């Protein structure tokens, strides 16, 4: 449905040639923008529901107050490896963890590993290279997440969080306490959850446009054979 709408918008409404580089790039931009924004919005709603009922503050307090000797990074990376999410799906989960106040290094360990290690790649590695290479691939992805999360935590990136993220963090704690105290029902919570999901989309939409725009330009104007051939020449 999204692809059909993107085709109609690009080729029939705007009138671009479906075989031209510009037409291919614009079509890619429309389709991926709609897909990613819808995915981000609905996964943000799901994460809002999870955050509304899951005691994430208790998890945060446990991670902050207990010395785990780096196991928190390992657990976050393993969780990222076993969850079947691509980069687009991992972002709302990452924002949900940040929103709940989970230490940023731990959430970044998850974010690094999640798109690197996925079930499709594991299946392809098993079928193509065998068990040993697949294990090396999985362990390398998890190790990269652990090391990356640990190093980024030492940089104290919390100070560089955007204002809208800080605002979401503050509102989340207060709102959850109010809901628990007033015994607010699921139906009554949904408008606030949807509103927060939309705020998340608005907070990152410009970066989505820029990222997809670059990808669309490459998709439309860079020949498929160019990148592999030139990578081997570097």
Beta strands, then each sheet from edge to edge (+ up, - down):
end
